[in-house]
């Protein structure tokens, strides 16, 4: 396999294009570690890595907001004169933008992105965090996990070095930015794994006095409310334990060139039931 970049870990790499970062097959990212664990599995992870998907429309808004706030990322192409992609001319412009590695936005979507950026800039906590010139956007960090020898990589949205501490600020778009929805998103997307892996990478590459990982969530619906939060210590510990398990799985898969599914090698048919909570609830109701 050929690395996307030749670099001695640990290191922070300037100027590495995002596509090269994501195409690296000699290291594993936070999203890769999350994909190795249930409900994912090594077999699905390897297939998805070897068969990258075409750009998805649902990612366009998030990519555009990142570029607007961070000042770095995908170039935006505004599709002028069309309210949707029903006409062939509009689809041709959209497809040409994708082909060029850019993000196409309808005029109404561009207005939404502008409003979301404005909401972040004017927020009393998020605004100062992302103040232009106060941090470093989209830098790639590589290091070696000492327990497994696996090469890891992270790409913080925004690194902000302050006296005595380094802030890793992660910008996420979300359907609604209320705390309950954010809590469910942390569970559903395993963001509690992202937090400790990024902290570990920053420790390895920069060796700061302290590191804090900060989530900035901006709602996709008007008035584009913004919520800034740090992860609880317990959830960070759980996330780090999940990362450690995923790293062991990845190291074993690479060493043996074997990428099992959920079942693995068995000589019997395993049992399956409802989710635990539903089994408890229905057992109480129907089995007494």
CORPEVEN-V584044 format. One record per pair of residues at least 12 apart in sequence whose ideal C-beta (glycine too) atoms are under 7 Angstrom apart, sorted by the first residue. I is the first residue (numbers start at 1). J is the second residue. If there is no record, write none. Layout:
[[I/J] [I/J]]
This chain:
[[1/25] [1/26] [3/24] [3/26] [4/20] [4/21] [4/23] [4/24] [5/20] [7/142] [9/142] [9/143] [9/144] [9/151] [10/142] [10/143] [10/204] [10/205] [11/142] [11/205] [12/139] [12/141] [12/205] [12/206] [13/139] [13/140] [13/142] [14/139] [16/140] [18/138] [19/101] [21/140] [21/153] [21/155] [24/153] [26/151] [27/142] [27/151] [27/152] [27/153] [28/150] [28/152] [28/250] [29/153] [29/154] [30/154] [30/193] [30/194] [30/197] [30/198] [32/45] [33/193] [33/197] [33/243] [33/246] [33/247] [34/190] [34/193] [35/48] [36/246] [36/249] [36/250] [37/242] [37/245] [37/246] [38/262] [41/260] [41/261] [41/262] [42/249] [42/253] [42/259] [42/260] [43/259] [43/260] [43/261] [46/259] [55/98] [60/103] [60/104] [60/105] [61/109] [61/113] [61/173] [61/220] [62/173] [63/103] [64/76] [64/103] [64/105] [64/113] [65/113] [65/116] [65/117] [65/173] [65/218] [66/157] [66/171] [68/113] [68/117] [69/117] [69/120] [69/130] [69/171] [70/137] [70/138] [70/157] [70/158] [71/132] [71/137] [72/137] [72/138] [73/138] [74/102] [74/103] [75/102] [76/102] [76/103] [76/105] [77/97] [77/102] [77/103] [77/104] [78/105] [78/107] [78/110] [79/93] [79/94] [79/104] [79/105] [79/106] [80/107] [82/106] [83/106] [115/224] [116/218] [116/224] [119/218] [119/224] [119/226] [120/216] [120/218] [120/226] [123/226] [125/228] [126/216] [126/226] [126/228] [129/160] [129/167] [129/169] [129/214] [129/216] [130/158] [130/169] [134/160] [135/158] [135/159] [135/160] [136/159] [137/157] [137/158] [138/155] [138/157] [139/156] [139/159] [140/153] [140/155] [141/153] [141/154] [141/201] [141/202] [141/205] [143/201] [143/204] [143/205] [145/247] [147/244] [147/247] [148/247] [148/248] [148/251] [149/251] [150/247] [150/250] [150/251] [152/197] [152/201] [154/197] [154/198] [154/201] [156/168] [156/198] [157/169] [157/170] [157/171] [164/209] [164/210] [165/208] [165/209] [165/210] [165/211] [165/212] [166/202] [166/206] [166/208] [166/211] [167/212] [167/214] [168/198] [168/199] [168/202] [168/211] [168/213] [168/214] [169/214] [169/216] [170/213] [170/214] [170/215] [170/216] [171/216] [172/215] [172/217] [173/218] [173/220] [174/217] [174/219] [174/220] [175/220] [176/219] [176/221] [177/217] [177/218] [177/219] [177/225] [177/226] [177/227] [179/227] [182/217] [182/227] [182/229] [190/242] [192/231] [192/235] [192/236] [192/238] [192/239] [193/239] [193/242] [193/243] [195/213] [195/231] [195/236] [195/239] [196/236] [196/239] [196/240] [196/243] [197/243] [198/213] [199/211] [199/213] [212/230] [213/230] [213/231] [214/228] [214/230] [215/229] [216/228]]
